[in-house]
Amino acid sequence: MSLIQVRKYKLDVEEVFHERGPVASTPLKVAVASAVIANPYAGQYVDDLMPFMGELRSLGTELSKRLLAALGGADKIQAYGKAAIVGEDGELEHGAIWHEAGGWAMREALGNPKAIVPSAKTISGPGTRLMVPLGHIQAAYVRSHFGVAEVTVWDGPRRDEILFALAMSTGGRIHARLGGLSADDVKGEDGLR
C-alpha cells in the first residue's frame, strides 16, 4: 500500500501586470501547486523516513506537471521554490523530506537546472499562510528573481496531514531594478552565477 494518500490538490496562478510602475506588456505569472496528504507517521517517531521520501517523488512529478501546464511549459520557467506545512501531529523532519523529493521532481521536469531550489517549511494547522521563496533556476545570484509565492489551503493541513507545495514563475519581480547579476548574463555552470 502506498504511503501517499492525497486528500486534495490545489493550484493557484497569479498574473502580475505592475506594482505601481509601468504596466508590463506580458504579465509575470507565478503558480503554486499543492497537495494535502495523510501523514503516514503522524503521532509517532519513525526512524527510517527514506521509503516515504522515495514515494514522494511521484507527488512532486504530479505537482510539477500541473505547474508546467498552468504556466505554458518548461521553457517559460525562470524561478522556482518549494514548501511544506506539517500538521501538529507530525514533526519538522516530515516536511524536510520534501527537500529531495520535491526538488528532484521539479528539476527533472525542467531539464535539470543548476541552482538550489529555495525552500520553506513549518509545523502548523489549517489555513496557515506560508511564503515560498523563489530563486532563479540556473543561478542563485540573480537578485531580480528573489521573490515569493504564497501557499495556503483553508482546511489543511489537519493534525495528521502534510501539505506539500511546489512553486514556479515565468520571471523575476515585475519591476526589478536593484542591479546584480542579470538573468541574461547567467552562465549556468555551478548554480551560483
PyRosetta script that sets phi, psi and omega in degrees:
from pyrosetta import init, pose_from_sequence

init()
pose = pose_from_sequence("MSLIQVRKYKLDVEEVFHERGPVASTPLKVAVASAVIANPYAGQYVDDLMPFMGELRSLGTELSKRLLAALGGADKIQAYGKAAIVGEDGELEHGAIWHEAGGWAMREALGNPKAIVPSAKTISGPGTRLMVPLGHIQAAYVRSHFGVAEVTVWDGPRRDEILFALAMSTGGRIHARLGGLSADDVKGEDGLR")
pose.set_psi(1, 139.1)
pose.set_omega(1, -178.0)
pose.set_phi(2, -68.9)
pose.set_psi(2, 145.4)
pose.set_omega(2, 174.5)
pose.set_phi(3, -79.5)
pose.set_psi(3, -7.9)
pose.set_omega(3, -177.5)
pose.set_phi(4, -105.6)
pose.set_psi(4, 112.8)
pose.set_omega(4, 176.8)
pose.set_phi(5, -121.4)
pose.set_psi(5, 100.5)
pose.set_omega(5, -175.9)
pose.set_phi(6, -80.0)
pose.set_psi(6, 129.1)
pose.set_omega(6, 172.2)
pose.set_phi(7, -91.5)
pose.set_psi(7, -39.0)
pose.set_omega(7, 180.0)
pose.set_phi(8, -160.8)
pose.set_psi(8, 155.3)
pose.set_omega(8, 171.8)
pose.set_phi(9, -113.9)
pose.set_psi(9, 154.1)
pose.set_omega(9, 174.4)
pose.set_phi(10, -143.7)
pose.set_psi(10, 141.6)
pose.set_omega(10, 177.1)
pose.set_phi(11, -131.8)
pose.set_psi(11, 124.1)
pose.set_omega(11, 176.9)
pose.set_phi(12, -118.3)
pose.set_psi(12, 135.4)
pose.set_omega(12, 177.3)
pose.set_phi(13, -130.2)
pose.set_psi(13, 127.0)
pose.set_omega(13, 175.0)
pose.set_phi(14, -107.4)
pose.set_psi(14, 145.0)
pose.set_omega(14, 170.3)
pose.set_phi(15, -121.9)
pose.set_psi(15, 117.3)
pose.set_omega(15, -176.0)
pose.set_phi(16, -107.3)
pose.set_psi(16, 120.8)
pose.set_omega(16, -179.7)
pose.set_phi(17, -97.7)
pose.set_psi(17, -32.1)
pose.set_omega(17, 178.0)
pose.set_phi(18, -168.2)
pose.set_psi(18, 166.4)
pose.set_omega(18, 171.9)
pose.set_phi(19, -130.0)
pose.set_psi(19, 62.3)
pose.set_omega(19, -179.2)
pose.set_phi(20, 74.6)
pose.set_psi(20, 9.3)
pose.set_omega(20, 176.3)
pose.set_phi(21, -111.8)
pose.set_psi(21, -160.6)
pose.set_omega(21, 179.8)
pose.set_phi(22, -59.5)
pose.set_psi(22, 144.1)
pose.set_omega(22, 179.0)
pose.set_phi(23, -75.3)
pose.set_psi(23, 128.0)
pose.set_omega(23, 179.8)
pose.set_phi(24, -73.7)
pose.set_psi(24, 140.9)
pose.set_omega(24, 177.5)
pose.set_phi(25, -68.8)
pose.set_psi(25, -31.7)
pose.set_omega(25, 174.9)
pose.set_phi(26, -122.1)
pose.set_psi(26, 122.9)
pose.set_omega(26, -177.8)
pose.set_phi(27, -70.3)
pose.set_psi(27, 151.1)
pose.set_omega(27, 169.6)
pose.set_phi(28, -75.4)
pose.set_psi(28, 131.6)
pose.set_omega(28, 176.5)
pose.set_phi(29, -111.7)
pose.set_psi(29, 131.2)
pose.set_omega(29, 177.8)
pose.set_phi(30, -127.2)
pose.set_psi(30, 127.7)
pose.set_omega(30, -178.1)
pose.set_phi(31, -130.1)
pose.set_psi(31, 147.1)
pose.set_omega(31, 175.1)
pose.set_phi(32, -129.1)
pose.set_psi(32, 125.8)
pose.set_omega(32, 174.0)
pose.set_phi(33, -111.3)
pose.set_psi(33, 130.8)
pose.set_omega(33, -178.1)
pose.set_phi(34, -135.6)
pose.set_psi(34, 159.2)
pose.set_omega(34, 176.4)
pose.set_phi(35, -137.1)
pose.set_psi(35, 138.2)
pose.set_omega(35, 173.8)
pose.set_phi(36, -105.4)
pose.set_psi(36, 120.3)
pose.set_omega(36, -176.6)
pose.set_phi(37, -126.4)
pose.set_psi(37, 160.5)
pose.set_omega(37, 173.6)
pose.set_phi(38, -67.8)
pose.set_psi(38, 138.7)
pose.set_omega(38, 175.3)
pose.set_phi(39, -86.4)
pose.set_psi(39, 109.1)
pose.set_omega(39, -176.9)
pose.set_phi(40, -66.5)
pose.set_psi(40, -12.6)
pose.set_omega(40, -178.1)
pose.set_phi(41, -113.7)
pose.set_psi(41, 13.6)
pose.set_omega(41, -177.9)
pose.set_phi(42, -57.0)
pose.set_psi(42, 134.9)
pose.set_omega(42, 174.2)
pose.set_phi(43, 76.5)
pose.set_psi(43, 9.1)
pose.set_omega(43, -178.8)
pose.set_phi(44, -148.0)
pose.set_psi(44, 159.3)
pose.set_omega(44, 173.9)
pose.set_phi(45, -99.1)
pose.set_psi(45, 124.7)
pose.set_omega(45, 176.1)
pose.set_phi(46, -120.9)
pose.set_psi(46, 126.0)
pose.set_omega(46, -174.7)
pose.set_phi(47, -69.8)
pose.set_psi(47, -43.9)
pose.set_omega(47, -174.5)
pose.set_phi(48, -99.6)
pose.set_psi(48, 103.4)
pose.set_omega(48, 179.6)
pose.set_phi(49, -95.5)
pose.set_psi(49, -2.1)
pose.set_omega(49, -174.8)
pose.set_phi(50, -61.3)
pose.set_psi(50, -37.8)
pose.set_omega(50, 177.8)
pose.set_phi(51, -60.8)
pose.set_psi(51, -40.3)
pose.set_omega(51, 178.5)
pose.set_phi(52, -64.8)
pose.set_psi(52, -44.9)
pose.set_omega(52, 179.6)
pose.set_phi(53, -59.3)
pose.set_psi(53, -42.5)
pose.set_omega(53, 178.9)
pose.set_phi(54, -62.0)
pose.set_psi(54, -43.2)
pose.set_omega(54, 179.5)
pose.set_phi(55, -68.2)
pose.set_psi(55, -30.9)
pose.set_omega(55, -177.8)
pose.set_phi(56, -67.2)
pose.set_psi(56, -15.8)
pose.set_omega(56, 175.3)
pose.set_phi(57, -57.7)
pose.set_psi(57, -37.3)
pose.set_omega(57, 179.7)
pose.set_phi(58, -66.5)
pose.set_psi(58, -35.9)
pose.set_omega(58, 176.0)
pose.set_phi(59, -67.2)
pose.set_psi(59, -41.1)
pose.set_omega(59, 176.5)
pose.set_phi(60, -60.9)
pose.set_psi(60, -39.0)
pose.set_omega(60, 177.6)
pose.set_phi(61, -63.7)
pose.set_psi(61, -42.9)
pose.set_omega(61, 179.3)
pose.set_phi(62, -63.6)
pose.set_psi(62, -45.5)
pose.set_omega(62, 179.8)
pose.set_phi(63, -65.5)
pose.set_psi(63, -38.0)
pose.set_omega(63, 177.5)
pose.set_phi(64, -61.8)
pose.set_psi(64, -43.7)
pose.set_omega(64, 178.4)
pose.set_phi(65, -59.5)
pose.set_psi(65, -42.4)
pose.set_omega(65, 179.7)
pose.set_phi(66, -64.1)
pose.set_psi(66, -40.2)
pose.set_omega(66, 179.0)
pose.set_phi(67, -66.3)
pose.set_psi(67, -45.7)
pose.set_omega(67, -178.7)
pose.set_phi(68, -63.6)
pose.set_psi(68, -37.8)
pose.set_omega(68, 177.3)
pose.set_phi(69, -64.9)
pose.set_psi(69, -40.1)
pose.set_omega(69, -178.2)
pose.set_phi(70, -71.9)
pose.set_psi(70, -28.2)
pose.set_omega(70, -173.8)
pose.set_phi(71, -105.7)
pose.set_psi(71, 1.1)
pose.set_omega(71, 173.5)
pose.set_phi(72, 95.5)
pose.set_psi(72, 12.0)
pose.set_omega(72, 175.3)
pose.set_phi(73, 111.4)
pose.set_psi(73, 163.5)
pose.set_omega(73, -175.3)
pose.set_phi(74, -60.8)
pose.set_psi(74, -32.6)
pose.set_omega(74, -177.9)
pose.set_phi(75, -69.3)
pose.set_psi(75, -11.8)
pose.set_omega(75, 179.3)
pose.set_phi(76, -91.5)
pose.set_psi(76, -13.2)
pose.set_omega(76, -170.8)
pose.set_phi(77, -85.7)
pose.set_psi(77, 129.0)
pose.set_omega(77, 178.1)
pose.set_phi(78, -118.7)
pose.set_psi(78, -19.2)
pose.set_omega(78, -178.3)
pose.set_phi(79, -142.5)
pose.set_psi(79, 155.2)
pose.set_omega(79, 179.8)
pose.set_phi(80, -152.4)
pose.set_psi(80, 168.1)
pose.set_omega(80, 177.7)
pose.set_phi(81, -169.2)
pose.set_psi(81, 172.0)
pose.set_omega(81, -179.4)
pose.set_phi(82, -147.4)
pose.set_psi(82, 160.3)
pose.set_omega(82, -178.7)
pose.set_phi(83, -157.4)
pose.set_psi(83, 159.7)
pose.set_omega(83, 175.0)
pose.set_phi(84, -144.0)
pose.set_psi(84, 139.7)
pose.set_omega(84, 172.3)
pose.set_phi(85, -121.6)
pose.set_psi(85, 116.7)
pose.set_omega(85, -177.2)
pose.set_phi(86, -97.8)
pose.set_psi(86, 130.7)
pose.set_omega(86, 175.7)
pose.set_phi(87, -64.0)
pose.set_psi(87, 162.3)
pose.set_omega(87, -169.9)
pose.set_phi(88, -61.0)
pose.set_psi(88, -22.0)
pose.set_omega(88, 179.0)
pose.set_phi(89, -87.5)
pose.set_psi(89, 6.2)
pose.set_omega(89, 177.2)
pose.set_phi(90, -109.0)
pose.set_psi(90, -171.8)
pose.set_omega(90, 178.2)
pose.set_phi(91, -130.0)
pose.set_psi(91, 161.1)
pose.set_omega(91, -176.5)
pose.set_phi(92, -57.2)
pose.set_psi(92, -32.4)
pose.set_omega(92, 179.4)
pose.set_phi(93, -61.8)
pose.set_psi(93, -27.6)
pose.set_omega(93, 176.7)
pose.set_phi(94, -67.1)
pose.set_psi(94, -28.2)
pose.set_omega(94, 174.3)
pose.set_phi(95, -82.4)
pose.set_psi(95, -32.8)
pose.set_omega(95, -180.0)
pose.set_phi(96, -65.1)
pose.set_psi(96, -21.5)
pose.set_omega(96, 175.7)
pose.set_phi(97, -53.4)
pose.set_psi(97, -31.7)
pose.set_omega(97, -175.6)
pose.set_phi(98, -69.3)
pose.set_psi(98, -20.3)
pose.set_omega(98, 179.3)
pose.set_phi(99, -53.4)
pose.set_psi(99, -51.6)
pose.set_omega(99, -178.6)
pose.set_phi(100, -79.1)
pose.set_psi(100, -51.1)
pose.set_omega(100, -172.4)
pose.set_phi(101, -64.9)
pose.set_psi(101, -49.2)
pose.set_omega(101, 179.9)
pose.set_phi(102, -71.6)
pose.set_psi(102, -41.6)
pose.set_omega(102, 178.8)
pose.set_phi(103, -63.6)
pose.set_psi(103, -44.6)
pose.set_omega(103, 178.7)
pose.set_phi(104, -58.1)
pose.set_psi(104, -48.6)
pose.set_omega(104, -176.6)
pose.set_phi(105, -62.2)
pose.set_psi(105, -42.5)
pose.set_omega(105, -179.1)
pose.set_phi(106, -66.9)
pose.set_psi(106, -43.6)
pose.set_omega(106, 177.7)
pose.set_phi(107, -60.5)
pose.set_psi(107, -44.5)
pose.set_omega(107, 179.1)
pose.set_phi(108, -58.0)
pose.set_psi(108, -45.5)
pose.set_omega(108, -178.8)
pose.set_phi(109, -66.8)
pose.set_psi(109, -26.1)
pose.set_omega(109, -176.7)
pose.set_phi(110, -101.2)
pose.set_psi(110, 11.0)
pose.set_omega(110, 178.4)
pose.set_phi(111, 82.7)
pose.set_psi(111, 25.2)
pose.set_omega(111, 176.7)
pose.set_phi(112, 61.5)
pose.set_psi(112, 59.2)
pose.set_omega(112, 175.0)
pose.set_phi(113, -62.9)
pose.set_psi(113, 163.4)
pose.set_omega(113, -169.7)
pose.set_phi(114, -89.4)
pose.set_psi(114, -30.3)
pose.set_omega(114, -171.1)
pose.set_phi(115, -76.1)
pose.set_psi(115, 150.1)
pose.set_omega(115, 175.4)
pose.set_phi(116, -59.0)
pose.set_psi(116, 147.5)
pose.set_omega(116, 177.1)
pose.set_phi(117, -91.7)
pose.set_psi(117, 111.8)
pose.set_omega(117, 179.3)
pose.set_phi(118, -58.7)
pose.set_psi(118, 153.8)
pose.set_omega(118, -172.9)
pose.set_phi(119, -146.8)
pose.set_psi(119, 153.8)
pose.set_omega(119, 171.9)
pose.set_phi(120, -141.5)
pose.set_psi(120, 147.2)
pose.set_omega(120, 176.3)
pose.set_phi(121, -153.3)
pose.set_psi(121, 153.5)
pose.set_omega(121, 178.9)
pose.set_phi(122, -158.0)
pose.set_psi(122, 171.0)
pose.set_omega(122, 171.2)
pose.set_phi(123, -112.1)
pose.set_psi(123, 126.3)
pose.set_omega(123, -177.4)
pose.set_phi(124, -168.7)
pose.set_psi(124, -171.8)
pose.set_omega(124, -175.6)
pose.set_phi(125, -118.5)
pose.set_psi(125, -167.2)
pose.set_omega(125, -176.9)
pose.set_phi(126, -54.9)
pose.set_psi(126, 139.8)
pose.set_omega(126, 176.3)
pose.set_phi(127, 81.2)
pose.set_psi(127, 1.8)
pose.set_omega(127, 178.6)
pose.set_phi(128, -59.8)
pose.set_psi(128, 137.3)
pose.set_omega(128, 174.4)
pose.set_phi(129, -103.6)
pose.set_psi(129, 124.1)
pose.set_omega(129, 178.7)
pose.set_phi(130, -125.1)
pose.set_psi(130, 132.9)
pose.set_omega(130, 177.9)
pose.set_phi(131, -88.6)
pose.set_psi(131, 122.8)
pose.set_omega(131, -180.0)
pose.set_phi(132, -91.0)
pose.set_psi(132, 118.8)
pose.set_omega(132, 178.8)
pose.set_phi(133, -70.5)
pose.set_psi(133, 143.1)
pose.set_omega(133, 178.2)
pose.set_phi(134, -117.0)
pose.set_psi(134, 147.1)
pose.set_omega(134, 175.2)
pose.set_phi(135, -147.5)
pose.set_psi(135, 158.0)
pose.set_omega(135, -180.0)
pose.set_phi(136, -58.4)
pose.set_psi(136, 141.5)
pose.set_omega(136, -174.4)
pose.set_phi(137, -72.8)
pose.set_psi(137, -21.0)
pose.set_omega(137, -177.3)
pose.set_phi(138, -109.5)
pose.set_psi(138, -22.7)
pose.set_omega(138, -173.7)
pose.set_phi(139, -150.1)
pose.set_psi(139, 117.2)
pose.set_omega(139, -176.5)
pose.set_phi(140, -64.9)
pose.set_psi(140, -20.7)
pose.set_omega(140, -176.7)
pose.set_phi(141, -87.7)
pose.set_psi(141, 9.6)
pose.set_omega(141, 178.4)
pose.set_phi(142, -83.8)
pose.set_psi(142, 96.7)
pose.set_omega(142, -174.7)
pose.set_phi(143, -60.1)
pose.set_psi(143, -36.0)
pose.set_omega(143, -176.0)
pose.set_phi(144, -60.8)
pose.set_psi(144, -20.2)
pose.set_omega(144, -176.4)
pose.set_phi(145, -101.6)
pose.set_psi(145, 5.2)
pose.set_omega(145, 171.3)
pose.set_phi(146, -71.8)
pose.set_psi(146, 114.1)
pose.set_omega(146, -178.7)
pose.set_phi(147, -151.0)
pose.set_psi(147, -169.1)
pose.set_omega(147, 177.8)
pose.set_phi(148, -143.7)
pose.set_psi(148, 157.0)
pose.set_omega(148, 171.5)
pose.set_phi(149, -135.2)
pose.set_psi(149, 141.1)
pose.set_omega(149, -177.6)
pose.set_phi(150, -93.4)
pose.set_psi(150, 136.6)
pose.set_omega(150, 171.8)
pose.set_phi(151, -119.9)
pose.set_psi(151, 133.0)
pose.set_omega(151, 174.3)
pose.set_phi(152, -158.0)
pose.set_psi(152, 146.1)
pose.set_omega(152, 174.1)
pose.set_phi(153, -133.7)
pose.set_psi(153, 122.8)
pose.set_omega(153, -170.2)
pose.set_phi(154, -58.3)
pose.set_psi(154, -31.7)
pose.set_omega(154, -175.4)
pose.set_phi(155, -117.8)
pose.set_psi(155, 25.1)
pose.set_omega(155, -179.1)
pose.set_phi(156, -159.2)
pose.set_psi(156, 160.7)
pose.set_omega(156, 1.6)
pose.set_phi(157, -82.1)
pose.set_psi(157, 143.4)
pose.set_omega(157, 172.2)
pose.set_phi(158, -75.6)
pose.set_psi(158, 174.2)
pose.set_omega(158, -173.3)
pose.set_phi(159, -51.3)
pose.set_psi(159, -38.5)
pose.set_omega(159, -174.6)
pose.set_phi(160, -104.2)
pose.set_psi(160, 28.8)
pose.set_omega(160, -178.3)
pose.set_phi(161, -127.7)
pose.set_psi(161, 169.2)
pose.set_omega(161, 172.3)
pose.set_phi(162, -134.5)
pose.set_psi(162, 138.0)
pose.set_omega(162, 171.9)
pose.set_phi(163, -103.5)
pose.set_psi(163, 121.7)
pose.set_omega(163, 174.8)
pose.set_phi(164, -110.6)
pose.set_psi(164, 137.7)
pose.set_omega(164, -177.4)
pose.set_phi(165, -138.5)
pose.set_psi(165, 147.4)
pose.set_omega(165, 170.8)
pose.set_phi(166, -124.2)
pose.set_psi(166, 146.0)
pose.set_omega(166, 179.8)
pose.set_phi(167, -132.6)
pose.set_psi(167, 144.8)
pose.set_omega(167, 175.9)
pose.set_phi(168, -142.2)
pose.set_psi(168, 154.7)
pose.set_omega(168, 174.4)
pose.set_phi(169, -140.5)
pose.set_psi(169, 159.5)
pose.set_omega(169, -177.3)
pose.set_phi(170, -89.5)
pose.set_psi(170, 3.1)
pose.set_omega(170, 179.4)
pose.set_phi(171, -178.4)
pose.set_psi(171, -169.1)
pose.set_omega(171, 177.4)
pose.set_phi(172, -90.3)
pose.set_psi(172, -170.0)
pose.set_omega(172, 178.8)
pose.set_phi(173, -55.7)
pose.set_psi(173, 142.7)
pose.set_omega(173, -170.7)
pose.set_phi(174, -61.3)
pose.set_psi(174, -33.1)
pose.set_omega(174, 179.0)
pose.set_phi(175, -120.9)
pose.set_psi(175, 37.9)
pose.set_omega(175, -179.1)
pose.set_phi(176, -59.6)
pose.set_psi(176, 130.7)
pose.set_omega(176, -178.9)
pose.set_phi(177, -158.9)
pose.set_psi(177, 39.0)
pose.set_omega(177, -176.8)
pose.set_phi(178, -110.3)
pose.set_psi(178, 19.0)
pose.set_omega(178, 174.0)
pose.set_phi(179, 76.0)
pose.set_psi(179, -159.6)
pose.set_omega(179, -177.4)
pose.set_phi(180, 84.2)
pose.set_psi(180, -171.7)
pose.set_omega(180, 179.6)
pose.set_phi(181, -63.2)
pose.set_psi(181, 126.9)
pose.set_omega(181, 178.3)
pose.set_phi(182, -89.1)
pose.set_psi(182, 155.3)
pose.set_omega(182, 179.3)
pose.set_phi(183, -58.9)
pose.set_psi(183, -33.6)
pose.set_omega(183, 179.8)
pose.set_phi(184, -69.0)
pose.set_psi(184, -19.8)
pose.set_omega(184, -178.1)
pose.set_phi(185, -99.6)
pose.set_psi(185, 5.9)
pose.set_omega(185, -178.5)
pose.set_phi(186, -66.5)
pose.set_psi(186, 133.0)
pose.set_omega(186, 175.3)
pose.set_phi(187, -89.9)
pose.set_psi(187, -30.6)
pose.set_omega(187, 176.1)
pose.set_phi(188, 68.7)
pose.set_psi(188, 30.3)
pose.set_omega(188, -177.1)
pose.set_phi(189, -94.6)
pose.set_psi(189, -37.5)
pose.set_omega(189, -172.5)
pose.set_phi(190, -126.2)
pose.set_psi(190, 6.2)
pose.set_omega(190, -178.7)
pose.set_phi(191, 82.7)
pose.set_psi(191, -4.7)
pose.set_omega(191, -179.4)
pose.set_phi(192, -105.0)
pose.set_psi(192, -51.9)
pose.set_omega(192, -176.5)
pose.set_phi(193, -125.9)
pose.dump_pdb("model.pdb")
